Amino acid sequence: MAKIISGIQQIGIGIPNMQEAWKWYRLAFGMDIRMFEESADAPLMTLYTGGKVHSRTAALAVNMMGGGGFEIWQYTSRTPELPKFEIQLGDLGIFVAKIKVPNVDIIYDHLSSNGVEILNKPKKSPDGNEHFFVVDPYQNIFELIQGDNWFSKGNGISGGIGGCIIGVSDIENARKLYSDILGYDKVVYDEKGSFEDLSNLPGGGNKFRRILLNRSQPVQGSFSRILGPGVMELVQVLDREPRKIFENRLWGDRGFIHLCFDIYGMDDIEKECAEAGFPFTVDSSNSFDMGEASGRFSYIEDPDGTLIEFVETHKIPIIKKIGWYLSLQNKDPKKPLPNWILKMLSFNRVKD
């Protein structure tokens, strides 16, 4: 069977204090369902951790309204480093995580009332939709965007990850991965110039080419109903030389460390990626146990070195209190899990 890319499973966020950060993300964005939480070494990632095995603690949090999750990630064997320079729009890597919401004005009021640092009032992007940007306590920028695909009512204020803004050096070259392999093949807009809706971002006054991509084909797979389709915005700065966001730093240091896709057919994806010039740089091979969940994972790099992760899920916790875990290895990979099973994940909610 050919590959299936169900959607963005999660975005990895390198944080100095995982529990403190996760509490903030629960309050701000409703990321309160714990899929797993684990402390362990990361021996398979030494290519990106300076040739040394480092220890970390991590949690995968999701939002029952739908969208991708947060993999909140903290080194325990070293102090995670901030970049040595101010990251600007157009620098190479994941610059912004997009959070999809049912109502931009309501989330704006919610975040304002909770003292969140807001960079601008809602403005219209080139597709006519209002959006705005906020900064978390760890210097990570999030964009609140209008969503139209929801799994459940949830808290009614905020969903999960609905996409990213990724800095690239050449949009056409980057689309060989993001459009041809990952399936973001439909152009919503493709414009050049200076953009008023980006002007409050660091470096937002420069000139850019920006292209917003979504999918022409509906998503499939076990978790497609809760993950949703998502969008990808590629930004190329035209009037300065960009720098790599993780220049002279390690994977797991502060910031957005990877973008992860939920997939089926890892061997097919490995072959397709290799033929397109994006070979696997990390591969867990068989099943990798995350304590409360398991699966196979791999990494590739986009043309500018941004890390893209693929996860083929084998087991997830449904209700951990009673030991109910769901195996996915013998299920039809194209068929979404029933809503009633996915809604059981709400029993894993972390309450403050």
C-alpha positions in Angstrom: 0.0 0.0 0.0 1.3 3.5 -0.9 2.1 6.0 1.8 -0.4 7.8 3.9 0.3 11.2 5.5 -2.5 11.9 7.9 -1.4 15.4 8.9 0.8 17.2 11.3 1.1 15.0 14.4 3.0 17.5 16.5 5.6 20.3 16.6 8.6 19.8 18.8 9.3 22.7 21.2 12.6 22.8 23.1 12.0 24.3 26.5 14.0 25.0 29.7 11.3 23.7 32.0 8.8 21.2 30.5 6.2 21.2 33.3 6.2 25.0 33.6 5.9 25.4 29.8 3.2 22.8 29.5 1.1 24.5 32.2 1.4 27.8 30.2 0.3 26.0 27.0 -2.7 24.5 28.7 -3.8 27.9 29.9 -3.1 29.7 26.6 -4.1 27.1 24.0 -5.9 24.2 25.8 -3.1 21.7 25.1 -4.2 19.5 28.0 -4.5 15.8 26.7 -1.4 13.8 27.7 -0.6 11.2 25.0 2.7 10.3 26.7 5.2 11.7 29.2 8.6 10.1 29.5 12.2 10.7 30.7 14.9 8.8 28.9 18.1 9.0 26.8 17.9 9.9 23.1 20.6 7.6 21.6 19.2 7.6 18.1 19.6 11.4 17.8 23.4 11.7 18.2 23.7 13.1 14.7 21.9 16.2 15.9 23.1 16.3 19.6 26.8 16.8 19.0 27.7 13.1 18.8 26.8 12.5 22.4 23.8 10.7 23.9 21.8 13.2 25.9 18.9 12.7 28.3 15.6 14.5 28.1 12.1 14.6 29.4 9.2 15.0 27.0 5.4 15.1 26.8 3.1 15.0 23.9 0.0 17.1 24.5 -3.0 17.5 22.2 -6.2 19.5 22.1 -9.6 17.7 21.7 -10.9 20.4 19.3 -8.4 19.1 16.8 -5.1 19.9 15.2 -1.6 18.8 15.8 0.0 18.5 19.2 3.0 19.9 21.0 5.9 17.7 21.9 7.2 19.6 24.8 10.9 18.7 25.1 13.5 19.5 27.8 17.1 18.5 28.1 18.0 17.0 31.5 21.7 16.3 30.7 22.5 19.9 29.7 21.1 23.4 29.7 19.2 24.1 26.5 20.7 27.0 24.6 19.0 30.0 23.1 20.1 31.3 19.7 23.2 33.5 19.7 21.4 36.1 17.5 17.9 37.5 17.1 16.0 35.2 14.9 14.2 37.1 12.1 11.4 36.3 9.7 13.0 34.5 6.7 15.7 32.8 8.7 16.0 29.1 7.8 13.8 26.8 9.9 10.5 26.8 11.7 9.9 30.4 12.7 6.2 30.3 13.8 3.7 27.6 14.8 0.2 28.3 13.6 -2.6 27.6 16.1 -6.1 27.2 14.5 -9.0 28.8 16.4 -12.8 29.0 15.8 -12.9 32.8 16.4 -9.9 35.1 16.1 -11.5 37.9 18.2 -12.4 35.5 21.1 -8.9 34.0 21.3 -7.4 37.5 21.2 -9.6 38.5 24.2 -8.7 35.3 26.0 -4.9 35.8 25.6 -5.1 39.5 26.4 -7.0 38.8 29.6 -4.3 36.3 30.6 -1.4 38.6 30.1 0.1 37.0 27.1 2.5 39.1 25.0 0.7 40.0 21.8 2.6 41.4 18.9 -0.2 42.9 17.0 -4.0 43.3 16.8 -5.7 41.0 14.2 -4.8 41.9 10.7 -5.7 40.3 7.3 -3.3 38.0 5.5 -3.3 37.9 1.7 -6.1 35.4 1.7 -8.4 37.8 3.5 -8.4 36.0 6.8 -7.6 37.7 10.1 -4.7 36.5 12.2 -2.3 37.8 14.9 1.0 36.7 16.6 1.9 36.1 20.2 5.1 35.2 22.1 5.3 32.6 24.8 7.5 33.1 27.9 10.3 31.3 26.0 10.6 33.6 23.0 8.6 31.2 20.7 6.1 32.9 18.3 2.7 31.5 17.7 0.2 32.7 15.0 -3.5 32.4 15.7 -5.3 31.6 12.5 -9.0 31.0 11.6 -9.8 27.3 11.4 -12.8 25.6 9.8 -12.1 21.9 10.6 -12.9 20.7 14.2 -13.1 17.3 15.8 -15.0 18.3 18.9 -16.2 21.4 20.8 -13.4 21.2 23.3 -12.9 24.4 25.2 -14.4 26.4 22.3 -11.5 28.9 22.3 -8.5 27.3 20.7 -7.5 24.2 18.8 -4.1 22.8 18.1 -1.4 23.1 15.5 -2.8 24.1 12.1 0.5 24.6 10.3 3.8 26.5 10.4 5.8 29.4 8.9 9.1 28.0 7.7 11.9 30.1 6.4 13.5 28.7 3.2 16.3 29.9 0.9 14.5 28.9 -2.3 10.7 28.3 -2.4 10.7 26.3 -5.6 13.4 24.0 -4.3 11.6 23.6 -0.9 8.3 22.6 -2.6 10.0 19.4 -3.9 9.5 18.3 -0.3 6.5 20.2 1.1 4.3 19.9 -2.1 5.5 16.9 -3.9 6.1 14.5 -0.9 4.2 16.0 2.0 1.1 16.8 -0.1 0.8 20.6 0.4 0.4 21.1 -3.4 -2.4 23.7 -3.6 -1.4 27.3 -3.7 -3.7 29.6 -1.6 -1.5 32.7 -2.3 2.0 33.4 -3.7 3.1 37.0 -3.3 6.2 39.2 -3.2 6.8 42.4 -1.4 6.6 43.9 2.1 3.6 42.8 4.1 1.8 44.9 6.7 0.4 41.9 8.5 4.0 40.6 9.1 5.5 44.0 10.1 5.4 43.4 13.9 7.5 40.3 13.7 11.2 40.4 14.2 12.6 41.2 10.7 9.1 41.6 9.4 9.8 44.8 7.6 12.0 43.1 5.0 10.9 42.1 1.5 9.7 38.5 1.1 8.2 36.0 -1.2 5.6 34.1 0.8 3.5 31.2 -0.3 0.6 29.6 1.6 0.0 25.9 0.7 -2.7 23.5 1.6 -3.8 20.1 0.4 -5.7 19.3 -2.8 -6.6 15.8 -1.5 -8.4 15.0 1.7 -6.4 13.5 4.5 -6.6 9.8 5.4 -5.5 7.6 8.2 -6.3 6.6 11.8 -5.9 10.1 13.3 -7.0 12.2 10.3 -10.3 13.3 11.9 -8.5 14.9 14.9 -5.4 16.1 13.1 -7.1 17.8 10.2 -5.4 18.9 6.9 -3.3 21.9 8.1 -1.4 24.5 5.9 2.2 25.3 5.2 3.6 28.8 4.7 7.0 29.1 3.2 8.8 32.4 3.5 11.9 33.5 1.5 13.5 36.8 2.5 14.6 38.7 -0.6 16.7 41.6 0.7 19.1 40.0 3.2 21.0 36.8 3.7 19.1 34.4 6.0 20.8 32.5 8.8 19.9 29.0 10.1 17.7 29.2 13.2 19.6 26.3 14.8 23.1 27.5 13.7 25.7 26.2 16.1 23.1 24.7 18.4 21.7 21.2 19.0 18.4 19.6 18.2 16.4 20.0 21.5 17.8 23.4 22.2 15.3 26.3 22.7 12.8 26.8 20.0 10.8 24.8 17.4 13.0 21.7 16.9 11.1 19.7 14.3 7.8 19.3 12.5 6.3 15.8 12.8 3.8 14.1 10.5 1.7 11.1 11.3 2.2 8.5 8.5 1.6 5.0 7.4 4.0 3.2 5.0 7.4 4.1 6.3 9.3 2.0 3.8 7.5 3.6 0.9 8.2 7.0 2.3 11.8 6.2 2.8 12.2 5.1 -0.8 10.3 8.2 -2.1 12.3 10.6 0.0 15.6 9.0 -1.0 14.8 9.2 -4.7 13.9 12.9 -4.3 17.2 13.7 -2.5 15.9 13.6 1.1 17.3 10.4 2.6 16.5 9.3 6.1 19.1 10.6 8.5 17.5 8.9 11.6 15.5 5.7 11.6 14.3 3.8 14.6 13.7 0.8 12.4 11.2 -1.4 14.1 9.0 -0.2 17.0 10.3 2.4 19.4 8.8 2.5 22.9 7.9 5.9 24.4 6.6 4.3 27.6 2.9 5.0 27.1 3.0 4.9 23.3 5.1 3.2 20.6 5.8 3.4 16.9 8.5 3.8 14.3 10.0 7.2 13.7 12.4 8.7 11.2 13.9 12.1 10.3 14.8 13.9 7.1 16.1 17.4 6.4 14.4 19.9 4.1 16.8 21.6 1.6 17.9 24.1 4.3 18.3 21.5 7.1 15.0 21.9 8.9 14.1 18.7 10.6 11.0 16.8 9.4 9.9 13.8 11.5 7.7 10.9 10.4 5.9 8.8 13.0 4.1 5.5 12.2 2.1 4.9 15.3 1.8 1.3 16.6 0.2 1.8 20.1 -1.5 4.7 21.9 -3.0 5.0 25.4 -6.8 5.5 25.4 -7.6 5.4 29.1 -4.4 4.9 31.0 -6.1 4.7 34.4 -7.6 1.3 33.5 -4.7 0.2 31.2 -6.6 0.5 27.9 -4.1 0.8 25.1 -5.0 0.6 21.4 -2.8 -1.3 18.9 -3.0 0.1 15.3 -0.8 -2.5 13.5 -3.7 -4.7 12.4 -6.1 -1.9 11.4 -7.0 -0.6 8.0 -4.5 2.3 7.7 -6.7 4.4 5.5 -9.7 4.2 7.7 -10.1 6.9 10.5 -10.5 5.6 14.0 -14.1 5.9 15.2 -14.9 9.3 16.9 -16.0 7.5 20.1 -12.5 6.0 20.5 -10.7 9.3 19.9 -13.0 11.1 22.3 -12.0 8.6 25.0 -8.6 10.4 24.9 -10.3 13.1 27.0 -9.8 10.8 30.0 -6.1 11.6 29.8 -6.7 15.3 30.4 -4.3 17.1 32.7 -6.2 19.5 35.0 -4.8 22.6 36.7 
